[in-house]
Amino acid sequence: MKRNVKLKTKNSKLSEDKVRHVAKLAKLELGANEIEKFQKQLSEILDYIEMLKEVETKDVEITSQVTGLENVFREDKVEKSLSQEEALSGAKNKHQGRFKIKAIFK
Amino acid sequence: MELNQLTIKEAQEGLREKRFSSVELTKACLCQIEKFNSKINAFITVCEKKALQQAMKADWKMENGKWKMEKLPLLGIPLAIKDNFCTKGIKTTAASKVLEDYVPVYNATVVQRLIDAGAIIIGKTNLDAWAHGSSGENSDFGPTKNPWNLKFVPGGSSSGSAAAVSAQMCLGATGTDTGGSVRLPASFCNLVGLKPTYGRVSRYGVVAMASSLDAIGHLTKDVTDSAIILNITSGKDINDATTSKRDVPEHLENLKKGIKGLKIGLPKEYFVEGMDKRIVERLKEVFKTLERLGAEILEISLPHTNDALAVYYIVQPSEVSSNLARYDGIRYGFPRNKFGDEARRRIMLGTFTLSTGYYEAYYLQAMKVRTLIKKDFEKAFAKVDVIIAPVSPTLPFRLGEKIDDPLEMYLSDILTVTANLAGIPGLAVPAGFIDSSTGSLPVGIQILGQQFSEELLFQVGYTYEQETKWYQQRPKL
């Protein structure tokens, strides 16, 4: 099914700088040749989503969840959890029973 | 009939009457997997040794009378698990290279419940990586093929689960449905696919995609089997705070009640522009059949249907960007440079729509329109008992047809996302086959109901299924 949405040919919604910025926020490394590809694809999707701006939503409440549940708690008791060994079982870099990560401070 | 071609119910009866053993049943499934999985690529991991061990244990329990049907309803039944469900000691990849070597140290709640009911885990099925997709082509481990025609997609994201059940490699399989990912592949593969009410089934231990939309469902050969599985998977879970305290009904009880006097809604907005005319014709025939069986068909309106896809493609990527932030390669898995294109696309889209300066225009607006969509359904269900609609605007499409156009692929979800946004259940059932120059391809319908109305969906689905018996057909492999 070819999309019948008439896309307004606006200026690209996302500049290359914006794409780089978003990638940085999301901790994703994009290759030089990838920025243009994603810019085009993301802009097309954002153009499609623009249609929502036309919908009248004055005085409409938001829906962030559909269950209606609130304040679902359990007893504040310590319960069985993973052992240290289990917790470390997937890590590629460990040291003395701890996760090893890149230095934050030099 | 080969043992792997049985339904769950038939297998339960056969095992109880000692007509065959669980080992024989499991071997039949494993044999089918060995014969056809290289062509179809339904499984990422096959648990041959473990499955046979479990089967032997099951047979021993049955021999020694150490079981009660009510306590172990799935004893000896081989099922497949979509590879975004954590399985203790069994590699779980979400079909992504980021988790290529990840072995969970715990079972998802649903997996544990199925195991506690006696089920045998025969393997982990392929999917679009991170459940991002509608065709099965986004897997980092190769696309899955539709057993009805290997040049066509099985639908996604529960592509492997659908292919596995449809190709008679197992008796049922779990799936997840965030925007249609159980209902669409079920519909493309002539299967029954349930998306339960949000909060009916625990999401604990399932790789999170969009936490306010994810529903934990399953694919089976017929409606009875679907109800059998829901009986086991549903119910409050202390590990998932969004699960409902509501009692779990006996989902098989009303199956044979029929549909006399039931009001079925026909939503006019679901017959979208550009929809395949043959699907429109088929829906008309479905409605005629339902009328013959005693139901009353009423045209209804769900006015915000047209906006639903845009709402979904803001809310879902936003939640995805948050959920996939945990994959940093530190505690498990590989670093973020192993994410595929679709994952990166969605993460970036979500990061953008949640970022400063754009949150109000996109995410906030989407959350408001989501309320309007939910209200559309509430108004409709005041007039009708269930709603019946097509699942997809197209028949199963060819591998490669939409992969280069992400937006084109997203449009496959146009009729399924509304149920996830509103949190209501949907049951996809087979509605026959449509002939074309390339052969016959399956088409399905979906039955939508109010929250926690799964019993009614099964009732309607069972009535239609028994009248038409589409589910009895099997692909020629």
Interface residues (C-beta under 8 A of the other chain):
Chain A: M1 K2 R3 N4 L14 K18 V19 V22 A23 L25 A26 K27 L28 E29 L30 F38 Q41 L42 E44 I45 L46 Y48 I49 M51 L52 K53 V55 T57 V60 E61 I62 T63 S64 Q65 V66 T67 L69 V72 R74 L82 E86 A87 S89 G90 A91 K92 N93 F99 I101
Chain B: Y102 V103 V105 Y106 Y198 G199 S212 I238 A241 T242 S244 V272 E273 G274 M275 D276 H304 N306 D307 L309 A310 V311 Y313 I314 S321 A325 D328 G329 I330 R331 Y332 G333 R336 N337 F339 R344 R345 I347 M348 L349 T351 F352 S355 A361 Y362 L364 Q365 A366 M367 K368 V369 R370 T371 L372 K374 P393 T394 P406 L407 E408 Y410 L411 A422 G423 Q451
